[in-house]
Amino acid sequence: MTTDIRDEVTVLQLILHGTLVGYLSGFKNGRNVLSIADAFKNSPNRPTFSLITHPNFPNAAKLMAEPWARNQRLHPILSNLLPEGSLRELIAQGLKVHVDNEFHLLSYLGEDLPGAIKAIPMEPEDVPDYLLDSVLSAHGKAKAIKFVKISQDNKFSLAGVQMKFSMKEKDGRYNLSKGDVLGDWIIKTASTKHKYVPLNEYTSMSLAGLVGVDIPEIKLVDLDKLDNLPQINLPDEKQAFAIKRFDREDDQRIHMEDFAQILVKYPHEKYTSAKRRNFMVPQWRISNCGQKNQVSHGGP
């Protein structure tokens, strides 16, 4: 007598400007596998998921030939889309999951990530049979299950360790982005560890602009102009730092990545290491299939 034992797996579709990039599968034991779709890796006109998958990158075909498997953390290209620090803790607490359960965090936040990637949970019946039977066969038989999304307010993701929020500005007031509404401003509230962080960042960015660095629009915003903030501890400071999102324009998504993603480094490595790679980074803004793509230096 044989028993049909199956690992339960949740599968996400990764979509970029309407193009299927691949499937991200998450197992209960924390293992996750990113399988690049054949149509994507075989297309010479594919949109730029990452510069390391760009058709002109010499190792792109080799990198995409095999699934990208990780434990707990996602592949750095995806891991760097998730928040760090206090914002991650706030979201994980609301979801009642561990802060290191990156697949679950991406599953929940996947429709409002930095840049233009969308990670959308699939219905079990829509998961391709070949994915369950071949790509995931190293784990035995896999059974696709539905991702149950808990409803809470924070459904956006912003990388970095500071507490920050994606907000929509209207008539001088800023509202936490909800549902299908994309925020057009990043609002960074004051820190409970360091004094006057918003003023410090505003000053630093202003100085950068004065010496000719191309910076987004920035503001200092009074806290009473911010609506629908979650219940968080804030110091006795009156202003937050606001910076216009350069990955959003007229409710459209502009794809971007930071150098931690390009160099395949995890967030905790990005401030301390950068290994030389056998490729050149192109201009900071490139055009691909009619869409804008941007490379950012990253930041806290």
LINQUI-V528388 format. One record per residue. N is the residue number from 0. RES is the residue in three letters. SS is DSSP state (hx for helix, st for strand, lp for the rest). PSI is psi in whole degrees, 0 to 359 (* if undefined). D_LAST is the distance of its C-alpha to the last C-alpha in Angstrom with 1 decimal. Layout:
n->(N:N)
res->(RES:RES)
ss->(SS:SS)
psi->(PSI:PSI)
d_last->(D_LAST:D_LAST)
//
This chain:
n->(0:1:2:3:4:5:6:7:8:9:10:11:12:13:14:15:16:17:18:19:20:21:22:23:24:25:26:27:28:29:30:31:32:33:34:35:36:37:38:39:40:41:42:43:44:45:46:47:48:49:50:51:52:53:54:55:56:57:58:59:60:61:62:63:64:65:66:67:68:69:70:71:72:73:74:75:76:77:78:79:80:81:82:83:84:85:86:87:88:89:90:91:92:93:94:95:96:97:98:99:100:101:102:103:104:105:106:107:108:109:110:111:112:113:114:115:116:117:118:119:120:121:122:123:124:125:126:127:128:129:130:131:132:133:134:135:136:137:138:139:140:141:142:143:144:145:146:147:148:149:150:151:152:153:154:155:156:157:158:159:160:161:162:163:164:165:166:167:168:169:170:171:172:173:174:175:176:177:178:179:180:181:182:183:184:185:186:187:188:189:190:191:192:193:194:195:196:197:198:199:200:201:202:203:204:205:206:207:208:209:210:211:212:213:214:215:216:217:218:219:220:221:222:223:224:225:226:227:228:229:230:231:232:233:234:235:236:237:238:239:240:241:242:243:244:245:246:247:248:249:250:251:252:253:254:255:256:257:258:259:260:261:262:263:264:265:266:267:268:269:270:271:272:273:274:275:276:277:278:279:280:281:282:283:284:285:286:287:288:289:290:291:292:293:294:295:296:297:298:299)
res->(MET:THR:THR:ASP:ILE:ARG:ASP:GLU:VAL:THR:VAL:LEU:GLN:LEU:ILE:LEU:HIS:GLY:THR:LEU:VAL:GLY:TYR:LEU:SER:GLY:PHE:LYS:ASN:GLY:ARG:ASN:VAL:LEU:SER:ILE:ALA:ASP:ALA:PHE:LYS:ASN:SER:PRO:ASN:ARG:PRO:THR:PHE:SER:LEU:ILE:THR:HIS:PRO:ASN:PHE:PRO:ASN:ALA:ALA:LYS:LEU:MET:ALA:GLU:PRO:TRP:ALA:ARG:ASN:GLN:ARG:LEU:HIS:PRO:ILE:LEU:SER:ASN:LEU:LEU:PRO:GLU:GLY:SER:LEU:ARG:GLU:LEU:ILE:ALA:GLN:GLY:LEU:LYS:VAL:HIS:VAL:ASP:ASN:GLU:PHE:HIS:LEU:LEU:SER:TYR:LEU:GLY:GLU:ASP:LEU:PRO:GLY:ALA:ILE:LYS:ALA:ILE:PRO:MET:GLU:PRO:GLU:ASP:VAL:PRO:ASP:TYR:LEU:LEU:ASP:SER:VAL:LEU:SER:ALA:HIS:GLY:LYS:ALA:LYS:ALA:ILE:LYS:PHE:VAL:LYS:ILE:SER:GLN:ASP:ASN:LYS:PHE:SER:LEU:ALA:GLY:VAL:GLN:MET:LYS:PHE:SER:MET:LYS:GLU:LYS:ASP:GLY:ARG:TYR:ASN:LEU:SER:LYS:GLY:ASP:VAL:LEU:GLY:ASP:TRP:ILE:ILE:LYS:THR:ALA:SER:THR:LYS:HIS:LYS:TYR:VAL:PRO:LEU:ASN:GLU:TYR:THR:SER:MET:SER:LEU:ALA:GLY:LEU:VAL:GLY:VAL:ASP:ILE:PRO:GLU:ILE:LYS:LEU:VAL:ASP:LEU:ASP:LYS:LEU:ASP:ASN:LEU:PRO:GLN:ILE:ASN:LEU:PRO:ASP:GLU:LYS:GLN:ALA:PHE:ALA:ILE:LYS:ARG:PHE:ASP:ARG:GLU:ASP:ASP:GLN:ARG:ILE:HIS:MET:GLU:ASP:PHE:ALA:GLN:ILE:LEU:VAL:LYS:TYR:PRO:HIS:GLU:LYS:TYR:THR:SER:ALA:LYS:ARG:ARG:ASN:PHE:MET:VAL:PRO:GLN:TRP:ARG:ILE:SER:ASN:CYS:GLY:GLN:LYS:ASN:GLN:VAL:SER:HIS:GLY:GLY:PRO)
ss->(lp:lp:lp:lp:lp:st:st:st:st:st:st:st:st:st:st:st:lp:lp:st:st:st:st:st:st:st:st:st:lp:lp:lp:st:st:st:st:st:st:lp:hx:hx:hx:hx:lp:lp:lp:lp:lp:lp:lp:lp:lp:hx:hx:hx:lp:lp:lp:lp:lp:lp:hx:hx:hx:hx:hx:hx:lp:lp:st:st:st:st:lp:lp:lp:lp:hx:hx:hx:hx:lp:lp:lp:lp:lp:hx:hx:hx:hx:hx:hx:hx:hx:hx:hx:hx:lp:lp:lp:lp:lp:lp:hx:hx:hx:hx:hx:hx:hx:hx:lp:lp:lp:lp:lp:lp:lp:st:st:st:st:st:lp:lp:hx:hx:hx:lp:lp:hx:hx:hx:hx:hx:hx:hx:lp:hx:hx:hx:lp:st:st:st:st:lp:lp:lp:lp:lp:lp:lp:lp:lp:lp:lp:lp:lp:lp:lp:lp:lp:lp:lp:st:st:st:st:st:st:st:lp:lp:st:st:st:st:lp:lp:lp:lp:lp:lp:lp:lp:st:st:st:st:lp:lp:lp:lp:lp:lp:lp:lp:hx:hx:hx:hx:hx:hx:hx:hx:hx:hx:hx:hx:hx:hx:lp:lp:lp:lp:lp:lp:lp:st:st:st:st:st:hx:hx:hx:st:st:lp:lp:lp:lp:lp:lp:lp:lp:lp:lp:lp:st:st:st:st:st:st:lp:lp:lp:st:st:lp:lp:st:st:lp:st:st:st:st:hx:hx:hx:hx:lp:lp:lp:lp:hx:hx:hx:lp:lp:lp:lp:lp:lp:lp:lp:lp:lp:lp:lp:lp:lp:lp:st:st:st:st:lp:lp:st:st:st:st:st:st:lp:lp:lp:lp)
psi->(130:149:129:88:128:136:133:134:140:137:134:140:132:119:134:113:43:358:134:118:316:193:131:118:133:127:161:333:5:350:140:148:123:119:114:132:141:317:326:309:340:356:123:347:22:146:161:94:310:156:336:352:5:141:333:353:124:333:9:312:318:318:325:354:325:152:150:108:139:165:128:286:150:170:143:328:323:323:323:356:348:154:160:178:223:322:319:316:320:316:315:322:318:327:349:44:163:146:340:1:77:328:316:319:316:322:322:320:1:347:0:68:163:145:215:0:137:133:107:120:138:149:141:321:346:352:127:139:322:330:317:325:332:303:322:14:341:341:13:196:134:139:122:137:163:139:123:112:122:141:122:172:321:97:20:158:135:128:158:168:343:152:124:160:143:119:155:127:134:123:40:1:155:124:141:128:135:156:230:4:126:130:147:357:144:124:121:115:169:153:144:353:327:141:143:41:316:316:321:313:321:317:315:316:323:319:320:318:323:333:9:4:135:108:155:170:137:156:159:126:132:140:330:358:357:123:150:24:146:167:99:155:126:143:174:68:150:350:154:159:132:132:132:135:121:358:13:138:116:47:18:151:135:122:145:162:155:175:340:321:315:320:5:51:142:160:321:350:347:339:354:349:150:105:144:138:156:54:161:140:127:186:153:338:127:162:135:116:37:3:152:142:144:144:129:154:354:180:174:*)
d_last->(56.8:53.3:50.2:47.7:44.5:41.3:37.6:36.0:33.1:31.0:30.3:27.7:28.4:25.6:26.4:25.2:26.9:29.9:30.2:30.2:27.9:29.0:29.2:26.8:29.0:28.0:30.5:30.9:30.4:26.7:27.7:26.5:27.9:26.8:30.0:29.8:32.6:35.6:35.8:32.2:32.5:35.9:35.1:34.8:33.3:30.6:27.4:24.3:22.7:20.9:22.0:23.4:25.7:26.8:30.6:30.3:28.3:31.2:30.1:29.1:32.5:32.4:28.9:29.9:33.3:32.5:30.4:26.9:27.2:24.7:24.9:22.6:19.5:19.8:20.0:16.6:17.1:17.2:15.0:11.9:13.0:12.6:10.2:9.2:10.0:12.0:12.2:13.5:15.8:17.1:17.9:19.4:21.5:22.8:23.8:25.2:23.7:22.0:18.2:18.9:21.2:19.0:22.1:22.9:19.4:19.6:23.2:22.4:19.4:20.8:22.2:19.0:16.4:14.1:16.6:20.2:20.8:22.6:23.5:26.7:28.8:32.3:35.6:37.3:40.3:38.2:36.7:38.7:41.2:40.5:36.9:38.3:41.3:40.0:36.3:35.8:39.2:37.9:37.2:40.7:41.5:38.6:39.0:36.5:35.7:34.2:30.6:31.1:28.3:27.9:27.5:24.8:22.8:19.2:19.9:16.8:13.8:10.3:7.8:4.6:5.5:6.1:9.6:10.2:13.4:15.1:18.0:21.2:22.6:26.3:28.5:25.8:24.6:21.6:22.3:20.3:21.0:23.6:25.9:26.1:24.5:21.3:18.9:18.6:16.0:12.5:13.0:10.5:12.9:13.4:12.3:15.3:14.2:13.6:15.7:15.1:11.3:12.2:14.8:12.8:10.4:13.6:15.4:13.2:13.2:16.9:17.7:16.2:18.5:21.4:21.5:21.6:18.2:18.4:15.8:15.9:17.7:16.0:17.5:17.6:19.2:21.5:20.8:24.4:23.6:21.3:23.5:23.4:20.3:20.7:22.0:19.1:19.4:18.3:19.1:21.8:19.9:21.1:18.4:15.2:13.1:14.1:13.2:15.7:14.8:16.1:16.7:19.2:22.4:25.5:24.6:24.2:21.5:20.3:19.3:16.3:14.5:11.9:13.3:12.4:14.8:17.3:17.5:17.8:15.2:13.7:10.1:11.1:12.7:10.3:9.5:13.2:15.5:16.7:20.3:22.5:23.7:27.1:26.0:24.8:21.9:23.6:22.8:19.5:21.4:24.3:26.9:27.9:30.6:30.3:26.6:23.7:21.0:17.9:15.7:12.2:10.4:7.2:3.8:0.0)
//
